[in-house]
């Protein structure tokens, strides 16, 4: 066994990790990887898929995103059009069936693509669809790893963030405690402690305050709406689309 084997959470069906090294470690061992980026990528994806759209995640906000959009016949959701789609879940409410969106995100999109490159089945989850995603995860045969995307400090290092810990815990709560690793149980405990007042918690946490300061409070409030959606965004042919 390699030195990293002790971090694989072997012996438990439901596992929890953060973006970066945990994805590389857990995705190859998993039958399903659930990506959580509550503020705001997976919340935006949930809203878009609920409305019948397909979302193509992209790691970078540069010309390559536009090239992908042109190649797949999609609109680039880069926020350049105030009336168009963007990373804002509120803006995603304007989408309709058949719309195609390229959505750049340095966090949730990066985790999605890393997990998909490892050959894992991938699903996006947020607080808005946590129970639906949890039920789908429990119904999956084999190992399920829930990955909190986190944020990034200016130097590029991971900033673990409360909202993604809570979102991951909300999904993992669907599993019996005996099937969850200690790491997964800790995420569930954090969620259970906050679930009675998620709106206040998300607005008050660091990531929420950052968005509120940018006049995006409505995005935070929308992200905090536990189980407002039953949409199940699953990875298929390079994009998130509604599960069959």
C-alpha positions in Angstrom: 0.0 0.0 0.0 1.2 3.5 -0.9 1.6 6.3 1.6 -1.7 7.8 0.5 -3.7 4.6 1.0 -4.6 5.6 4.6 -6.6 8.6 3.1 -8.7 6.5 0.7 -11.4 5.9 3.4 -11.5 2.2 2.6 -14.2 0.3 4.4 -16.9 2.9 4.0 -19.2 3.3 1.0 -19.8 7.0 1.4 -16.7 9.2 1.5 -15.9 12.9 1.7 -13.0 15.0 0.4 -12.0 18.4 -0.9 -10.9 19.6 -4.3 -7.4 18.9 -5.5 -5.6 15.8 -4.2 -8.7 14.2 -2.7 -10.3 14.1 -6.2 -7.2 12.5 -7.7 -7.2 10.0 -4.8 -10.9 9.2 -4.5 -12.3 9.5 -8.0 -10.6 6.3 -9.4 -12.0 4.4 -6.4 -15.6 5.6 -6.8 -18.6 4.5 -8.7 -20.0 8.0 -8.4 -18.4 11.3 -7.6 -20.8 14.1 -6.4 -19.4 17.6 -7.0 -20.5 20.3 -4.5 -19.9 24.0 -5.2 -22.8 25.8 -3.4 -21.6 29.4 -4.1 -22.2 29.2 -7.0 -21.4 26.6 -9.6 -23.4 23.6 -8.7 -26.4 25.7 -7.6 -26.3 27.4 -11.1 -26.0 24.0 -12.7 -29.0 22.7 -10.7 -31.2 25.6 -11.8 -30.1 25.4 -15.4 -30.7 21.6 -15.7 -34.1 22.0 -13.9 -35.1 24.3 -16.7 -34.0 21.8 -19.4 -30.7 23.3 -20.3 -27.3 21.5 -20.8 -24.3 23.0 -19.0 -20.7 22.5 -20.3 -18.3 23.2 -17.5 -15.0 24.9 -18.3 -12.0 25.6 -16.1 -10.9 28.9 -17.6 -12.4 32.3 -18.2 -10.6 33.1 -21.4 -10.8 32.7 -25.2 -10.8 28.9 -24.9 -14.2 29.1 -23.2 -15.6 31.0 -26.2 -14.1 28.5 -28.6 -15.8 25.6 -26.8 -19.1 27.5 -26.9 -18.8 27.9 -30.7 -17.9 24.3 -31.1 -20.9 22.9 -29.2 -23.4 25.5 -30.3 -23.7 27.0 -26.8 -23.9 30.5 -25.2 -20.9 31.5 -23.1 -22.1 32.3 -19.6 -19.4 34.7 -18.7 -21.5 37.5 -17.3 -20.7 39.9 -20.1 -24.4 40.3 -20.9 -26.3 41.5 -17.8 -29.5 39.9 -19.3 -27.7 36.6 -20.2 -26.7 33.5 -18.3 -23.8 33.6 -15.9 -22.5 31.9 -12.8 -25.5 33.4 -11.0 -28.3 30.9 -10.3 -30.8 33.8 -10.5 -29.7 34.5 -14.0 -30.0 30.8 -14.9 -33.8 31.0 -14.3 -34.1 32.6 -17.7 -33.0 29.5 -19.5 -35.4 27.1 -21.2 -35.4 23.5 -22.7 -32.7 22.9 -25.3 -30.5 25.8 -24.2 -26.8 25.1 -24.1 -24.4 27.0 -21.8 -20.7 26.9 -21.4 -20.1 27.8 -17.7 -16.5 28.7 -16.6 -15.7 28.0 -13.0 -12.2 27.6 -11.4 -13.7 25.4 -8.7 -16.7 23.3 -9.4 -15.9 22.9 -13.1 -12.4 22.0 -12.4 -13.5 19.2 -9.9 -16.1 18.0 -12.4 -13.6 17.7 -15.3 -10.9 16.1 -13.0 -13.4 13.4 -11.9 -14.7 12.8 -15.4 -11.1 12.5 -16.7 -10.6 9.7 -14.1 -13.5 7.8 -15.6 -15.9 8.3 -12.8 -19.7 8.8 -13.1 -20.3 12.4 -12.0 -23.3 14.3 -10.6 -23.6 17.9 -9.4 -25.3 18.6 -6.1 -26.1 21.7 -4.1 -28.3 22.5 -1.1 -31.2 23.1 -3.5 -31.2 19.4 -4.7 -29.5 17.8 -1.7 -32.2 15.2 -0.9 -32.7 14.2 -4.5 -28.9 13.9 -5.1 -28.6 11.9 -1.8 -31.3 9.5 -2.8 -29.6 9.0 -6.2 -26.2 8.5 -4.5 -27.6 5.9 -2.0 -29.2 4.0 -5.0 -25.8 3.8 -6.7 -24.1 0.4 -6.3 -20.6 0.8 -4.9 -18.5 3.6 -3.5 -19.8 7.2 -3.6 -17.4 10.1 -3.0 -18.8 13.6 -2.3 -16.2 16.3 -3.1 -16.5 19.8 -1.8 -15.0 22.2 -4.4 -13.9 24.9 -2.0 -12.6 28.3 -3.1 -9.1 29.5 -3.9 -6.8 32.0 -2.1 -5.0 34.5 -4.3 -2.0 32.3 -4.4 -4.1 29.4 -5.9 -4.1 27.3 -2.8 -7.4 25.7 -1.6 -9.6 27.6 0.8 -12.0 25.1 2.4 -15.3 26.9 2.7 -18.3 26.4 5.0 -21.0 26.4 2.3 -19.5 23.4 0.5 -19.0 21.5 3.7 -22.7 22.0 4.5 -23.7 21.0 0.9 -21.7 17.9 1.0 -23.1 17.0 4.5 -26.6 17.5 3.2 -26.0 14.9 0.4 -24.2 12.5 2.7 -27.0 12.6 5.3 -28.9 10.3 3.1 -26.5 7.4 3.9 -26.8 5.4 7.1 -24.1 6.5 9.5 -22.5 3.1 9.4 -21.8 3.5 5.7 -20.1 6.8 6.1 -16.5 7.4 6.7 -15.5 9.5 9.7 -14.8 12.4 7.3 -18.3 12.0 5.8 -19.9 11.9 9.3 -18.1 15.1 10.2 -19.6 16.8 7.1 -23.1 15.5 8.1 -22.7 16.8 11.6 -21.8 20.3 10.3 -24.9 20.2 8.1 -27.2 19.1 10.8 -25.9 21.8 13.1 -26.7 24.5 10.5 -29.8 23.1 8.7 -32.3 25.0 10.8 -31.0 28.4 9.6 -29.1 27.9 6.4 -30.1 31.3 5.0 -28.5 33.1 7.9 -25.4 30.9 7.9 -24.7 31.3 4.2 -25.2 35.0 4.2 -22.9 35.4 7.3 -20.1 33.0 6.2 -17.0 34.3 4.3 -18.1 33.3 0.8 -21.6 34.6 1.4 -20.3 38.0 2.7 -18.1 38.3 -0.4 -21.1 37.9 -2.7 -23.3 40.2 -0.6 -20.6 42.8 -0.9 -20.9 42.4 -4.7 -24.7 43.0 -4.6 -25.3 39.2 -5.1 -27.3 38.5 -2.0 -30.1 37.0 -4.0 -27.7 34.3 -5.3 -26.8 33.4 -1.7 -30.4 33.2 -0.6 -31.3 31.1 -3.6 -28.4 28.8 -2.9 -29.6 28.3 0.7 -33.0 27.0 -0.3 -32.7 23.4 0.9 -34.4 20.8 -1.3 -36.1 23.5 -3.5 -35.3 21.3 -6.5 -35.4 17.6 -7.5 -33.2 18.2 -10.5 -30.3 15.7 -10.9 -27.5 17.1 -13.1 -25.4 14.1 -14.4 -22.3 14.2 -16.5 -23.0 13.0 -20.0 -21.2 13.6 -23.3 -19.1 16.5 -21.9 -22.0 18.3 -20.2 -24.4 18.3 -17.2 -27.9 17.3 -18.2 -30.9 16.0 -16.4 -30.7 12.4 -15.4 -33.0 10.0 -17.3 
